[in-house]
């Protein structure tokens, strides 16, 4: 095997590792997004009341707002109380996973285009 062929196969191997990292990061992002999007999907009123420290029968009498970016499910009462059913840690972790996926794809392309040097 020539030095050039060895460098190319090592480069492809590194690309596969980076692509695996990208796929895993995207899978984690999908799980997080699903968890956040479905927070409060069923029985939202009761969950909002419990999260606000109220009795389950004290349903929100104001608005219930949902947004997809950032993920949020906010319940509001007329007395000014509001609560978000999506945990506060979810959106930063989702952004981190998406950034990791993008970084892995960039590094996979870079390692595929730049052959590794054969060690002496």
N, C-alpha and C positions, 0 to 999 in steps of 0.2 A: 504494500500500500504506500502510495506517495504521501509526502507531508501535506500536500494540498488536499488530497482526498480525506485524510484524517481530520484536518481542520474543518472541512465542510460537514462531515458527519457529526462532529462535536457541536458545531454551530446549530445544526438541525435539532440535536438533542436539547440544547439550551432553549431553543425556540419552543419545543414541545413543553418544557417545564413552565415557561412563561405563559403559554397558552392554557395549560392546566390551571395555573394560578388565576388567569382571567376567568375561566369557566367557573371555578369555585367561588370567586368573588361575585360573579353575576348570580350564581345560585343562592349565595347568602343574601344578596340584595333582593332577590325575588321573594325569599322567605320573609325577610324583614318587611318588605312592602306589603305582602299579603297579610302579615300579622297586624301591621298598622292600619291597613285599609279595612280590615274586618273588626277592628276594635270598636265595640259598641254596635256592631251590625244588627245583632238581635237584642231585644230588650234594652235599647239604648236609654230610654227614660229611667228605668230602674237602676241601671249601671251608673248613670250620671248622678242620680240622687245619692247612691251609696258612696261614690267617689267624692261628692261634695260634703259628706258627713251628715246627710239628711236621711229621713226614713224612706224606705222604698216606695211608699205611697205618695211622697212629695215630688212628683214628676216636674220636669222643667216646664214652666209656663211661658217662657220667652221663646227664643229661637234655638234651633239645633243646626249648627253649620259644619259642613264637611269640606275639606280641601284635599287635593291629591298631592300637591307640592307647595309647601311642606305638608306631610301627612298630618291631619288634624281632624278631630271630631269634638267640637266645642258645644257644650250645652249651657244655656244662659237662663237665669231666672229673672223675673221683673225687679227683684230687690237688688240686682247688681251682681249676684253670685254667678260665677262661671267656672266650668271645669272642663279640661281637655282629657278625653279618654285615651288618647295616644300617649304612651309614656315619653317623657322628656328625653330619654337617651336614644330613642329610636331614630329620629331624623339625622343626628350627627353620625351615628353608626352606619346608616344607610348611605350617607354621602361618602364616608370613608371607604365603604365596600365598592361603591361605584368608581371612586378615584383609584382604588387599587386595581380594579379591572382595567381601567383605561391605561394605567401605568404598565400593567403586565402586557397588554396588547402592544404598546409602544416598544417595550423592551423585547418582545418576541420578534417584531418586525426588524428592529435594530440588530438583534443577534442573528437573524436569518440573512440579513444583507451584509453584515460584517463578519467575514470568516475569522475564526480564532487562530492565533499563532500557535504553531507546534512548539512545545517546550523543548529546550535544548538539553 
